[in-house]
Amino acid sequence: MEKSQEIIDIEEELSNFKELSSIKDSKAGKLLIKSLQRDISSTLATILTLYKEGTESHLRAMCAKLDSDSALLLVFTNAEKNRDQAQEILDSMNE
């Protein structure tokens, strides 16, 4: 029986989430996560100052940085949850 494209796609996603999870659990991944958390805190502090004194363009740039750093952090911190959900979906499709 040939696998459907949907199952193949979920298997690929599951593999990606497993890789991200292993990176998160590694020493380098933990350092990366701590660094992102520090960057996010620093950026928030900058934004809180800029909204009073800074230029709109600088404030926008800091908001964009906050957005990208937060998104990257979520990729790693949600990897295990996403892996588990993908595995549950795959298991239910294979029943």
C-alpha angles and dihedrals in degrees: 000000000000120000118245119242089246092058091046090051092049091048089053091049090048090053091050092050090050090053093048090048092052091049090050091053095048124094091248091048092052090051090049092051092049090048092050091049091052091047091051092050091048092048091050090052090050092049091051089055096041097054088066102036112009136089121265092242092054091048090050091050092052091048090052090050090049090050095050095043091048092049092051092048090051091052089062100035093049095044096099094045091048091047091052093047092048090050092050091050092048092048092051091049092051095052 
